[in-house]
Amino acid sequence: MKKPQNHMLLKDVIKLFFREQKNNTQFNEMRITKIWVDIVGQHFANHTVSISLKYKTLFVRMDSAGAKYDLFMGRNLIIRQINRTLGENLVERIMFQ
């Protein structure tokens, strides 16, 4: 008796992998972290301590009150740029800590 063959094309496996990863919070945090310096600039990126994503809310821990205030004032633009760059609506709110 022959064993059943489970064949998938490589392109289908890759598509499946990325579809599953898009729902993975850690993967999305990594994607946001990689583009963070391009979105906010080097100065603000240097003051960013950590970034985490929970339920479409991006939590950004900063080490400077001034930098935190400046980013807070531009938070709507930052949200739009993150979502546009990543091509999906990952972030709806930003909380600066």
N, CA, C and O atoms as CSV, one atom per row, in Angstrom:
chain,resi,resn,atom,element,x,y,z
A,1,MET,N,N,0.822,-1.172,0.000
A,1,MET,CA,C,0.000,0.000,0.000
A,1,MET,C,C,0.880,1.255,0.000
A,1,MET,O,O,1.885,1.312,0.709
A,2,LYS,N,N,0.503,2.245,-0.787
A,2,LYS,CA,C,1.259,3.488,-0.897
A,2,LYS,C,C,0.869,4.470,0.197
A,2,LYS,O,O,-0.290,4.559,0.603
A,3,LYS,N,N,1.867,5.199,0.656
A,3,LYS,CA,C,1.595,6.273,1.606
A,3,LYS,C,C,1.010,7.462,0.847
A,3,LYS,O,O,1.422,7.742,-0.279
A,4,PRO,N,N,0.056,8.158,1.453
A,4,PRO,CA,C,-0.468,9.344,0.767
A,4,PRO,C,C,0.614,10.420,0.673
A,4,PRO,O,O,1.372,10.641,1.617
A,5,GLN,N,N,0.668,11.066,-0.451
A,5,GLN,CA,C,1.662,12.111,-0.699
A,5,GLN,C,C,1.052,13.471,-0.365
A,5,GLN,O,O,-0.068,13.780,-0.772
A,6,ASN,N,N,1.777,14.247,0.354
A,6,ASN,CA,C,1.346,15.593,0.703
A,6,ASN,C,C,2.251,16.573,-0.026
A,6,ASN,O,O,3.316,16.929,0.480
A,7,HIS,N,N,1.842,17.011,-1.203
A,7,HIS,CA,C,2.668,17.905,-2.010
A,7,HIS,C,C,2.091,19.307,-1.990
A,7,HIS,O,O,0.886,19.508,-2.142
A,8,MET,N,N,2.971,20.264,-1.799
A,8,MET,CA,C,2.603,21.676,-1.922
A,8,MET,C,C,3.719,22.370,-2.678
A,8,MET,O,O,4.899,22.065,-2.503
A,9,LEU,N,N,3.324,23.301,-3.515
A,9,LEU,CA,C,4.325,24.092,-4.203
A,9,LEU,C,C,5.009,25.020,-3.200
A,9,LEU,O,O,4.393,25.467,-2.232
A,10,LEU,N,N,6.263,25.296,-3.439
A,10,LEU,CA,C,7.030,26.152,-2.538
A,10,LEU,C,C,6.374,27.522,-2.389
A,10,LEU,O,O,6.328,28.067,-1.286
A,11,LYS,N,N,5.869,28.082,-3.480
A,11,LYS,CA,C,5.231,29.402,-3.400
A,11,LYS,C,C,4.000,29.361,-2.506
A,11,LYS,O,O,3.711,30.338,-1.815
A,12,ASP,N,N,3.261,28.233,-2.505
A,12,ASP,CA,C,2.090,28.099,-1.636
A,12,ASP,C,C,2.500,27.980,-0.174
A,12,ASP,O,O,1.826,28.511,0.709
A,13,VAL,N,N,3.598,27.289,0.081
A,13,VAL,CA,C,4.108,27.162,1.447
A,13,VAL,C,C,4.540,28.533,1.973
A,13,VAL,O,O,4.251,28.880,3.118
A,14,ILE,N,N,5.225,29.303,1.146
A,14,ILE,CA,C,5.681,30.638,1.547
A,14,ILE,C,C,4.492,31.563,1.806
A,14,ILE,O,O,4.487,32.309,2.786
A,15,LYS,N,N,3.483,31.515,0.927
A,15,LYS,CA,C,2.282,32.336,1.132
A,15,LYS,C,C,1.592,31.968,2.434
A,15,LYS,O,O,1.168,32.847,3.184
A,16,LEU,N,N,1.479,30.690,2.703
A,16,LEU,CA,C,0.848,30.220,3.932
A,16,LEU,C,C,1.632,30.685,5.156
A,16,LEU,O,O,1.046,31.124,6.145
A,17,PHE,N,N,2.955,30.586,5.084
A,17,PHE,CA,C,3.811,31.022,6.189
A,17,PHE,C,C,3.590,32.499,6.500
A,17,PHE,O,O,3.396,32.861,7.661
A,18,PHE,N,N,3.618,33.357,5.476
A,18,PHE,CA,C,3.469,34.790,5.711
A,18,PHE,C,C,2.051,35.153,6.135
A,18,PHE,O,O,1.864,36.098,6.902
A,19,ARG,N,N,1.053,34.425,5.654
A,19,ARG,CA,C,-0.321,34.672,6.089
A,19,ARG,C,C,-0.458,34.378,7.580
A,19,ARG,O,O,-1.109,35.131,8.305
A,20,GLU,N,N,0.148,33.295,8.036
A,20,GLU,CA,C,0.104,32.955,9.454
A,20,GLU,C,C,0.923,33.940,10.284
A,20,GLU,O,O,0.539,34.275,11.405
A,21,GLN,N,N,2.042,34.405,9.745
A,21,GLN,CA,C,2.894,35.332,10.482
A,21,GLN,C,C,2.255,36.707,10.640
A,21,GLN,O,O,2.536,37.407,11.613
A,22,LYS,N,N,1.392,37.108,9.689
A,22,LYS,CA,C,0.737,38.410,9.801
A,22,LYS,C,C,-0.143,38.475,11.034
A,22,LYS,O,O,-0.377,39.559,11.567
A,23,ASN,N,N,-0.634,37.338,11.495
A,23,ASN,CA,C,-1.458,37.291,12.698
A,23,ASN,C,C,-0.617,37.105,13.954
A,23,ASN,O,O,-1.156,37.035,15.058
A,24,ASN,N,N,0.683,37.024,13.796
A,24,ASN,CA,C,1.594,36.803,14.909
A,24,ASN,C,C,2.062,38.158,15.449
A,24,ASN,O,O,2.706,38.926,14.733
A,25,THR,N,N,1.741,38.443,16.697
A,25,THR,CA,C,2.063,39.741,17.294
A,25,THR,C,C,3.565,40.008,17.316
A,25,THR,O,O,3.993,41.120,17.008
A,26,GLN,N,N,4.363,39.022,17.669
A,26,GLN,CA,C,5.817,39.226,17.725
A,26,GLN,C,C,6.374,39.564,16.344
A,26,GLN,O,O,7.267,40.402,16.218
A,27,PHE,N,N,5.850,38.918,15.320
A,27,PHE,CA,C,6.289,39.197,13.953
A,27,PHE,C,C,5.946,40.643,13.583
A,27,PHE,O,O,6.761,41.344,12.984
A,28,ASN,N,N,4.744,41.082,13.939
A,28,ASN,CA,C,4.335,42.450,13.627
A,28,ASN,C,C,5.127,43.478,14.431
A,28,ASN,O,O,5.440,44.549,13.913
A,29,GLU,N,N,5.455,43.175,15.676
A,29,GLU,CA,C,6.312,44.066,16.465
A,29,GLU,C,C,7.676,44.213,15.806
A,29,GLU,O,O,8.231,45.311,15.748
A,30,MET,N,N,8.210,43.114,15.313
A,30,MET,CA,C,9.509,43.148,14.644
A,30,MET,C,C,9.431,44.007,13.382
A,30,MET,O,O,10.339,44.790,13.102
A,31,ARG,N,N,8.348,43.860,12.624
A,31,ARG,CA,C,8.181,44.654,11.404
A,31,ARG,C,C,8.124,46.145,11.735
A,31,ARG,O,O,8.746,46.956,11.049
A,32,ILE,N,N,7.388,46.504,12.775
A,32,ILE,CA,C,7.272,47.910,13.171
A,32,ILE,C,C,8.616,48.434,13.670
A,32,ILE,O,O,9.006,49.554,13.340
A,33,THR,N,N,9.321,47.634,14.459
A,33,THR,CA,C,10.629,48.041,14.977
A,33,THR,C,C,11.609,48.312,13.839
A,33,THR,O,O,12.414,49.241,13.917
A,34,LYS,N,N,11.541,47.500,12.780
A,34,LYS,CA,C,12.464,47.680,11.653
A,34,LYS,C,C,12.226,48.985,10.908
A,34,LYS,O,O,13.171,49.571,10.382
A,35,ILE,N,N,10.972,49.454,10.853
A,35,ILE,CA,C,10.687,50.687,10.112
A,35,ILE,C,C,10.600,51.914,11.020
A,35,ILE,O,O,10.446,53.032,10.530
A,36,TRP,N,N,10.698,51.718,12.328
A,36,TRP,CA,C,10.505,52.806,13.292
A,36,TRP,C,C,11.420,53.995,13.016
A,36,TRP,O,O,10.959,55.136,13.023
A,37,VAL,N,N,12.694,53.752,12.776
A,37,VAL,CA,C,13.647,54.847,12.534
A,37,VAL,C,C,13.274,55.611,11.260
A,37,VAL,O,O,13.463,56.826,11.201
A,38,ASP,N,N,12.750,54.927,10.246
A,38,ASP,CA,C,12.336,55.599,9.008
A,38,ASP,C,C,11.090,56.453,9.235
A,38,ASP,O,O,10.914,57.482,8.583
A,39,ILE,N,N,10.234,56.029,10.150
A,39,ILE,CA,C,8.986,56.747,10.412
A,39,ILE,C,C,9.235,57.978,11.287
A,39,ILE,O,O,8.764,59.069,10.964
A,40,VAL,N,N,9.967,57.814,12.384
A,40,VAL,CA,C,10.115,58.914,13.355
A,40,VAL,C,C,11.451,59.642,13.265
A,40,VAL,O,O,11.591,60.733,13.818
A,41,GLY,N,N,12.423,59.069,12.590
A,41,GLY,CA,C,13.737,59.693,12.487
A,41,GLY,C,C,14.705,59.170,13.542
A,41,GLY,O,O,14.295,58.595,14.551
A,42,GLN,N,N,15.983,59.377,13.294
A,42,GLN,CA,C,17.036,58.834,14.149
A,42,GLN,C,C,16.989,59.399,15.571
A,42,GLN,O,O,17.190,58.667,16.540
A,43,HIS,N,N,16.724,60.700,15.692
A,43,HIS,CA,C,16.697,61.335,17.023
A,43,HIS,C,C,15.672,60.657,17.935
A,43,HIS,O,O,15.995,60.286,19.064
A,44,PHE,N,N,14.440,60.494,17.450
A,44,PHE,CA,C,13.395,59.885,18.274
A,44,PHE,C,C,13.618,58.386,18.446
A,44,PHE,O,O,13.296,57.825,19.493
A,45,ALA,N,N,14.163,57.744,17.434
A,45,ALA,CA,C,14.463,56.311,17.548
A,45,ALA,C,C,15.509,56.068,18.634
A,45,ALA,O,O,15.458,55.054,19.331
A,46,ASN,N,N,16.455,56.994,18.779
A,46,ASN,CA,C,17.475,56.853,19.824
A,46,ASN,C,C,16.881,56.947,21.229
A,46,ASN,O,O,17.441,56.391,22.174
A,47,HIS,N,N,15.764,57.638,21.375
A,47,HIS,CA,C,15.107,57.783,22.676
A,47,HIS,C,C,14.042,56.712,22.910
A,47,HIS,O,O,13.389,56.708,23.954
A,48,THR,N,N,13.861,55.813,21.955
A,48,THR,CA,C,12.878,54.742,22.100
A,48,THR,C,C,13.532,53.570,22.823
A,48,THR,O,O,14.564,53.057,22.391
A,49,VAL,N,N,12.920,53.156,23.926
A,49,VAL,CA,C,13.450,52.054,24.730
A,49,VAL,C,C,12.869,50.723,24.272
A,49,VAL,O,O,13.604,49.749,24.108
A,50,SER,N,N,11.546,50.673,24.063
A,50,SER,CA,C,10.913,49.429,23.622
A,50,SER,C,C,9.622,49.729,22.881
A,50,SER,O,O,9.012,50.785,23.053
A,51,ILE,N,N,9.220,48.764,22.044
A,51,ILE,CA,C,7.981,48.847,21.278
A,51,ILE,C,C,7.256,47.525,21.450
A,51,ILE,O,O,7.846,46.457,21.282
A,52,SER,N,N,5.966,47.599,21.789
A,52,SER,CA,C,5.160,46.377,21.848
A,52,SER,C,C,3.782,46.669,21.271
A,52,SER,O,O,3.300,47.800,21.319
A,53,LEU,N,N,3.158,45.633,20.725
A,53,LEU,CA,C,1.859,45.763,20.069
A,53,LEU,C,C,0.880,44.818,20.733
A,53,LEU,O,O,1.133,43.617,20.834
A,54,LYS,N,N,-0.254,45.370,21.193
A,54,LYS,CA,C,-1.298,44.553,21.808
A,54,LYS,C,C,-2.642,45.075,21.350
A,54,LYS,O,O,-2.968,46.241,21.572
A,55,TYR,N,N,-3.423,44.221,20.713
A,55,TYR,CA,C,-4.784,44.571,20.287
A,55,TYR,C,C,-4.830,45.886,19.514
A,55,TYR,O,O,-5.637,46.767,19.811
A,56,LYS,N,N,-3.957,46.005,18.520
A,56,LYS,CA,C,-3.878,47.162,17.633
A,56,LYS,C,C,-3.464,48.454,18.344
A,56,LYS,O,O,-3.602,49.543,17.786
A,57,THR,N,N,-2.961,48.334,19.563
A,57,THR,CA,C,-2.407,49.482,20.276
A,57,THR,C,C,-0.897,49.305,20.356
A,57,THR,O,O,-0.406,48.285,20.840
A,58,LEU,N,N,-0.171,50.304,19.879
A,58,LEU,CA,C,1.284,50.274,19.913
A,58,LEU,C,C,1.745,50.986,21.183
A,58,LEU,O,O,1.446,52.163,21.386
A,59,PHE,N,N,2.472,50.267,22.033
A,59,PHE,CA,C,3.018,50.828,23.261
A,59,PHE,C,C,4.484,51.145,23.012
A,59,PHE,O,O,5.278,50.260,22.691
A,60,VAL,N,N,4.831,52.414,23.162
A,60,VAL,CA,C,6.197,52.864,22.901
A,60,VAL,C,C,6.755,53.447,24.190
A,60,VAL,O,O,6.238,54.440,24.702
A,61,ARG,N,N,7.801,52.837,24.712
A,61,ARG,CA,C,8.450,53.327,25.932
A,61,ARG,C,C,9.608,54.232,25.510
A,61,ARG,O,O,10.470,53.841,24.724
A,62,MET,N,N,9.605,55.452,26.054
A,62,MET,CA,C,10.609,56.456,25.711
A,62,MET,C,C,11.433,56.803,26.947
A,62,MET,O,O,10.963,56.655,28.075
A,63,ASP,N,N,12.671,57.269,26.729
A,63,ASP,CA,C,13.516,57.671,27.857
A,63,ASP,C,C,13.638,59.191,27.979
A,63,ASP,O,O,14.447,59.691,28.761
A,64,SER,N,N,12.835,59.923,27.207
A,64,SER,CA,C,12.885,61.383,27.231
A,64,SER,C,C,11.462,61.937,27.199
A,64,SER,O,O,10.689,61.625,26.294
A,65,ALA,N,N,11.125,62.755,28.187
A,65,ALA,CA,C,9.787,63.350,28.242
A,65,ALA,C,C,9.540,64.270,27.046
A,65,ALA,O,O,8.436,64.305,26.503
A,66,GLY,N,N,10.557,65.005,26.642
A,66,GLY,CA,C,10.414,65.904,25.497
A,66,GLY,C,C,10.151,65.153,24.204
A,66,GLY,O,O,9.280,65.534,23.423
A,67,ALA,N,N,10.902,64.088,23.981
A,67,ALA,CA,C,10.706,63.272,22.781
A,67,ALA,C,C,9.334,62.604,22.811
A,67,ALA,O,O,8.662,62.502,21.785
A,68,LYS,N,N,8.928,62.153,23.991
A,68,LYS,CA,C,7.614,61.518,24.143
A,68,LYS,C,C,6.504,62.510,23.785
A,68,LYS,O,O,5.556,62.152,23.085
A,69,TYR,N,N,6.615,63.733,24.252
A,69,TYR,CA,C,5.616,64.764,23.964
A,69,TYR,C,C,5.559,65.067,22.467
A,69,TYR,O,O,4.475,65.151,21.889
A,70,ASP,N,N,6.717,65.230,21.844
A,70,ASP,CA,C,6.760,65.531,20.410
A,70,ASP,C,C,6.107,64.418,19.594
A,70,ASP,O,O,5.333,64.692,18.676
A,71,LEU,N,N,6.413,63.168,19.924
A,71,LEU,CA,C,5.811,62.051,19.195
A,71,LEU,C,C,4.317,61.951,19.484
A,71,LEU,O,O,3.537,61.615,18.593
A,72,PHE,N,N,3.914,62.238,20.715
A,72,PHE,CA,C,2.493,62.220,21.066
A,72,PHE,C,C,1.712,63.202,20.193
A,72,PHE,O,O,0.616,62.886,19.731
A,73,MET,N,N,2.267,64.377,19.970
A,73,MET,CA,C,1.586,65.391,19.161
A,73,MET,C,C,1.454,64.958,17.695
A,73,MET,O,O,0.538,65.407,17.006
A,74,GLY,N,N,2.341,64.106,17.216
A,74,GLY,CA,C,2.287,63.633,15.832
A,74,GLY,C,C,1.808,62.200,15.701
A,74,GLY,O,O,2.065,61.552,14.686
A,75,ARG,N,N,1.116,61.696,16.712
A,75,ARG,CA,C,0.757,60.269,16.747
A,75,ARG,C,C,-0.147,59.836,15.595
A,75,ARG,O,O,-0.008,58.716,15.104
A,76,ASN,N,N,-1.071,60.693,15.149
A,76,ASN,CA,C,-1.960,60.294,14.051
A,76,ASN,C,C,-1.185,60.097,12.751
A,76,ASN,O,O,-1.454,59.162,11.997
A,77,LEU,N,N,-0.235,60.968,12.496
A,77,LEU,CA,C,0.612,60.830,11.311
A,77,LEU,C,C,1.477,59.572,11.413
A,77,LEU,O,O,1.661,58.867,10.421
A,78,ILE,N,N,2.001,59.289,12.590
A,78,ILE,CA,C,2.825,58.089,12.793
A,78,ILE,C,C,2.004,56.832,12.525
A,78,ILE,O,O,2.484,55.904,11.874
A,79,ILE,N,N,0.774,56.797,13.021
A,79,ILE,CA,C,-0.104,55.641,12.795
A,79,ILE,C,C,-0.337,55.450,11.303
A,79,ILE,O,O,-0.221,54.336,10.792
A,80,ARG,N,N,-0.667,56.539,10.598
A,80,ARG,CA,C,-0.915,56.435,9.148
A,80,ARG,C,C,0.323,55.940,8.408
A,80,ARG,O,O,0.222,55.096,7.518
A,81,GLN,N,N,1.489,56.464,8.774
A,81,GLN,CA,C,2.722,56.068,8.081
A,81,GLN,C,C,3.068,54.608,8.344
A,81,GLN,O,O,3.502,53.909,7.428
A,82,ILE,N,N,2.888,54.134,9.563
A,82,ILE,CA,C,3.163,52.724,9.874
A,82,ILE,C,C,2.248,51.829,9.056
A,82,ILE,O,O,2.709,50.890,8.408
A,83,ASN,N,N,0.953,52.117,9.084
A,83,ASN,CA,C,-0.010,51.279,8.368
A,83,ASN,C,C,0.211,51.326,6.861
A,83,ASN,O,O,0.083,50.305,6.186
A,84,ARG,N,N,0.541,52.500,6.328
A,84,ARG,CA,C,0.787,52.622,4.893
A,84,ARG,C,C,2.054,51.863,4.503
A,84,ARG,O,O,2.072,51.165,3.490
A,85,THR,N,N,3.101,51.994,5.293
A,85,THR,CA,C,4.368,51.325,4.985
A,85,THR,C,C,4.222,49.810,5.025
A,85,THR,O,O,4.772,49.110,4.175
A,86,LEU,N,N,3.483,49.298,6.008
A,86,LEU,CA,C,3.323,47.849,6.149
A,86,LEU,C,C,2.198,47.301,5.284
A,86,LEU,O,O,2.079,46.086,5.128
A,87,GLY,N,N,1.377,48.170,4.723
A,87,GLY,CA,C,0.332,47.734,3.807
A,87,GLY,C,C,-0.869,47.093,4.471
A,87,GLY,O,O,-1.636,46.388,3.816
A,88,GLU,N,N,-1.042,47.326,5.752
A,88,GLU,CA,C,-2.209,46.799,6.459
A,88,GLU,C,C,-2.464,47.626,7.710
A,88,GLU,O,O,-1.585,48.343,8.189
A,89,ASN,N,N,-3.680,47.515,8.229
A,89,ASN,CA,C,-4.091,48.308,9.385
A,89,ASN,C,C,-3.709,47.585,10.672
A,89,ASN,O,O,-4.552,46.938,11.294
A,90,LEU,N,N,-2.445,47.690,11.073
A,90,LEU,CA,C,-1.956,47.022,12.282
A,90,LEU,C,C,-2.122,47.875,13.530
A,90,LEU,O,O,-2.332,47.343,14.620
A,91,VAL,N,N,-2.028,49.191,13.382
A,91,VAL,CA,C,-2.016,50.089,14.536
A,91,VAL,C,C,-3.202,51.047,14.451
A,91,VAL,O,O,-3.402,51.719,13.439
A,92,GLU,N,N,-3.986,51.098,15.530
A,92,GLU,CA,C,-5.089,52.059,15.619
A,92,GLU,C,C,-4.813,53.138,16.662
A,92,GLU,O,O,-5.331,54.250,16.559
A,93,ARG,N,N,-3.998,52.813,17.666
A,93,ARG,CA,C,-3.679,53.750,18.741
A,93,ARG,C,C,-2.200,53.623,19.103
A,93,ARG,O,O,-1.585,52.576,18.903
A,94,ILE,N,N,-1.648,54.703,19.636
A,94,ILE,CA,C,-0.283,54.660,20.172
A,94,ILE,C,C,-0.321,55.206,21.596
A,94,ILE,O,O,-0.891,56.265,21.859
A,95,MET,N,N,0.288,54.471,22.490
A,95,MET,CA,C,0.431,54.908,23.880
A,95,MET,C,C,1.926,55.107,24.137
A,95,MET,O,O,2.709,54.162,24.037
A,96,PHE,N,N,2.313,56.329,24.464
A,96,PHE,CA,C,3.706,56.614,24.783
A,96,PHE,C,C,3.876,56.552,26.290
A,96,PHE,O,O,3.097,57.145,27.037
A,97,GLN,N,N,4.894,55.834,26.732
A,97,GLN,CA,C,5.128,55.633,28.163
A,97,GLN,C,C,6.496,56.153,28.539
A,97,GLN,O,O,6.886,56.077,29.704
